[in-house]
Amino acid sequence: MMDLALELAAKGRGATSPNPMVGAVVTRGDRIVGRGFHERAGGPHAEIVALDEAGVAASGATMYCTLEPCCHTGRTGPCVERIVRAGVQEAVVGVEDPDPRVSGAGIQFLRDNGIRVTVGVRRQQATRLNEAFFTVKRRARPFVTMKAAVSLDGRIAEAPGRRTQLSGAAAVAHAHTLRADVDAIAVGSETVLVDDPLLTARSVARRRPLVRVLFDTRMRTPPSARALTTCDEGPVVVVTTRAAVEAWPARATALERAGAVVEALGSRDQAEAMSRLVAYDVSDVLLEGGAVLHLAAWTAGVVDRVRLYVAPVVLGRAGVPWMPDGRFSFAALVCHRTQCLGEDVLLEADVQRFD
């Protein structure tokens, strides 16, 4: 039943942030009497949806929840109180909620009210499902995925300032599907100047606007950049420094008039920048480039996952390296997926964490 609850929870992908994805199933013996998932932020929680479907059959039933039921009042009321009132006899929980407002208190409330609670069923799967939510609560920043298209010799362009198409059609299409699941996509100012990307999710279905983030500590982004011409499709945040705004106030004003939000930080620290994005309800970020932004994020230790689309070409020493020698270590990664996409190969790996 927990597997079914996890499947239900995944239906909320891309729509629940900053809330987690949650699924719930209510059973009487071998019979399912209620099921639900959290469909969107601000909407009914999975437990409430499942209990509403179960009705009076919830009395004496068992409830399976992928995440510990909440015990605080936010946009909706506490789920634990409704579970108790419904007469649920037993609760099976996938994983404890890392939110300090809950963090075991929901489970304790159920136990204090006579409900048998089992915790940890499909814990690993339940945690991975909400890896972005867990990262925000534990590290006060979004889950960060670094994505790059590279040649066999680790280059991303034929020469500095030259736009180079490395990936084939299948890899490009696959990369665009990633935009359906994340809250934000980010690039550096060099990418804006060279590629002038729209940074929209036009080829995939989304249920909430995609936040576009431009890292620009020298205020080089022109107000005519294509990303700024589509502010009506989703917010554009230009992350810079207070020193840059003071040095080029007219540029900052021009960006704001174009529709961007200028987020001025006290330093170039990537950890601070990523933490600031949480205020925009961003739980996960896709770093699409370029090399300067990737190096800064990697050095700051804020990268959680790496996706490399490796093209069957060699650009040679004249090409622009993705990472300088000695600054990136594959030993820090645990590869968990490889996939052939036409002539390209996708390598997906997670950064090992020991804290």
N, C-alpha and C positions, 0 to 999 in steps of 0.2 A: 504493500500500500504506500510505503514511503516513496518508492520509485514512481508511482502514479502522481503523488504529490509534487515530486520534483519536476515531472513533465508539465504539470499544470503551472507551477511557478514560472517555468521558462517562457510561458506564453506572454508574460509581462515584460520580456526583454525589450529595452529601448524606450520604455514608457513610465517606469516607476521611479526613476531617480528624482530626488535624492533618497527615496525609500528603497528598501531591498525588494527583490522578487520573492514572493512567498506563495506556496501552494498548501492546500489543506484538504483532507479527505475524512469524512465521518462514516463509520461503519457500525453495523449491528450484526455480530457474527461474521459471516462471509459476505454479507450484503452491503453494498455501498448505498448510503441514504443521503449523502450530501458531498458536494465537492465545490471547490472554488479557488480562485487565485487573485492576487492583488493586480488589478488591471492598469491602474495609473495612480500617480501621486495625488493624494487628496481624496481618492475613491475608497470604497469599502475595503477593509482588509480581508485577506483570504479566509480567515477563520469565520468572519461574520457572514460572508457569502455562502460558505459551506453549511453553517448552522441555519441560515435562512432557508436553504434548500431542504435540509433535513427536517425542519419543523419539530413536531413533538417526538419524532423518532430519535432525536438527539439525546433524549433522556435515557441514561444507562448505556450510552454508546461509547465507542473509542474514537478519538480524534487523532489524526496524523498531521503534524505540522512540520514543514521543512525548517522553520526558524522559531525560536522561542516566542510565544505570544506576548504582545506588549502589555505593560501594566501602567502606562502613563497616558495622559490625555494630550493629544496633539491636534491634528486636523480631525481626528476621529476619536471616539472613546476607547477606554482600555478593553482589549479583547478578552483578557482573563476573567473580567467580571461577567461578560456575556457567556463565556464557556461554563462558568459555575452556575449561572442562572438557568442555562439550558439543561443542566443535569448530566453533563458528560461525566462518565465514570472513570475513564482512563485517557491519558494523553501520551502520545509518542512524539518526541521532538528530535529533529535532525541535529540541530546545533544551537548552542546558546547565543543570544543576541549580544554583539559586542558593544552596543549602545549603552553608555554608562547609566542611562535612565532605566534600563532593563537589566541586562547583565546578571541573570540568575534570579532576579526578583520576581519575574513572571512565573518561573517554574516554582519558586517557593510559595507564591500566592496560591497556585493550584494545589500544591501539597497541603498547605495549611487549611484548605477548604475541602479536604478529603478526597482529592483526585489523585489516583496513582499516576506517576509520571516516569517515563523511561526516556533517557537522553542519550544521544550519540548514534542513533540509527542512521546510516548513510552520512555520517559526519563529514567525511572528506568531500563527497559530492555536493552536499549542502553548502559547505564553505566555499568551494570553488565556484558554485553557481553565483554567489554574491561576493566574489573576490573584490570587486570595486567598493561595495558597501563596507566590507571589513577593513579595507585599506583606509578609507576615509575615517572610520571610527578609531582605528589603531594608530594611524600615522598622521592624521590631520591633513591629508592631501589625497588627490585622486589616484587611482590606479593608472599607471603610465605604460603605454605600449609604444615602443620605438620601431618604426617601420621604414625600410629602405629597399630600393632596387639597386643591386650591385652587380658588377661583372665578376667573372671567375677570379680575377686578380684584385678584387676588393675596391674597385673604382666606381664612382657614381656619375661621372661626366667625362667627356673627352678632353675638356680643357676648362679652366676657370671661367665662369660667366657664360658658358655655352650650354644651352639646353640640349640634353641627350636623352633620347627615348631608348631605354634598355629593355624594358619588359614587353613581352608579346601581348596579344589581345586577351588571352585567357588569364594571364597574371594581372593585367590592368583591371579586368572585370572583377576578379576575385578581390583585389585590393579595395575596390569601391564598395563591395558588400560589407567591409568592416565598418564603414561609416553608418550603417544601419543600427549598429549596436552600441556605439559610444556616445557620450554626451558632448564631446568637444573634439575638434581637430586642430592641430597647431603646426605652424611653420615659422621659420625665421625670415628675417627681412631679405636675405639674399635670395631665398626661394621666391619671394614676392616679386623682386626686381627681375629675376631671370625668367621665371615661368609664368608669373602673373596668374595664379590659379584662382578659380572661383571658390573652391573649398566647399562646395555644396554636395548634398547627397542626392543629386538629381536622378541617378540611375537605380536608387534603392528606395524602398518604402520606409518612411519614418513616421512615428506618431507624435513627435515633439521636435521643435526646431533644433538644428545642430548649431552649437556655439562654435564660432570660428575665432581662433586665437592667433595673433600675429606678434611674435617676439621681436622687438625692434628697439634696441638700446641707443640707436643713433638717429632715430626718428626719420628713417629714409623712406618709409612707405608713402607713396604718393596718394593723394585723395582720389585720384582717378583709377586706383587699383581695382581690378574686377571684383575682388572680394567685397569692397566697399560699395560697389554699385548694386549689391544684392542684400543690403542690410534688412530689407523687408522679409527675407527668407530665413532670418535668424540673426542673433546678435553677433557683432564683431568686436572683440576686445583686443586692443593694442597694449601689450605689456611692455613697459619701458621703465626708466628710472626717473626719479625726481630731478636729478642732475640734468638729464636729457631734456626734460620739459622746460627747465629753467634756461637751458642753453638755446633751445629752439621753440619758444612759446608759440610763434606763428604756425609752426608745423603741427603742434599739438591741437591748436584751435581749428586748423583746417581739417584735421582728421575727425574731430568731434562734429564739425559742421557736416561732414560727409556721412555721419551716422555712427561712427565708432565710439566705443567707450575707451578712454585712455586710462589705463591702470598704471599709475606711477609708483614704483617701489623704491625703497631706500637703498637697494643695491642690485647687483646682477645675479644674486643668489637664486638658483633654480628651485631650491627647496621652498623659499619664501614665495616665489612666483606660483608654484604649483599649489601651495596651501591657499593662496589668495583666490584661486579658481573655485574653491569649494563654495564661496559666497554666491557663485552663479549657478548653484545646483549642479555642478559638474562632479561626477563621481569617477569618471574614467576619461582619459585623454589619449588620442592617437597622435603621436609625434611623427609627422610625415617628412620632416626635413627642414633645413639641410644639415650638412656635416657639422657646422658650427653649433647649431642648436642641439644636435645629437650628442656631441662631445661634452657640451656644458651639462646636459641632463645626466649623462653617464657618469661624469666626474662628480656630480653632486649626489649621486647615489639614489636618484629618484626613479630610475627605470625598473619596472617590474617584469616586463616581457619584451622580447625582441622578435620581430618578424622580418626575415630577409628574403626577398625575391631575387634569386640568383639567375642571371641571364647567361647563356652559353657563348659569351664573347670575352675577349681579352682587350683591354684598352691600353695597356702598357704604361710606362713610367710617366708619360705626358698627361695621363688621366688624373682626375681629382680623387684622392683617396677618401673613402668613407670615414675611416678613423686613422689618425696618425699612428705610426708604429709604436708599440709599447703602451698605448693608452686604452686599449680594449683587450679583454681576455675572454676567450671562449670557455676557459676553465670555470668562469663564474656562472656559466649557464647550464641548465638541465634541459636538453632537447627533448620535447615530447611529441613532435609531429613533423613529418616531412611529406610533401605532396607535390606531384608533378602537375604542372599547369602549362599545357602545351610543351614548348621547349624549355620553359623555365622551371625552377624547383623552389618551392617554398620551404624555408626552414623556420620553425617556430620553437622558441625556447624561453623558459622562465629563469629569472635571476634567482640564484640561491640566496636565501635569507637565513641568518643564524641568530637573529635577535627576536 
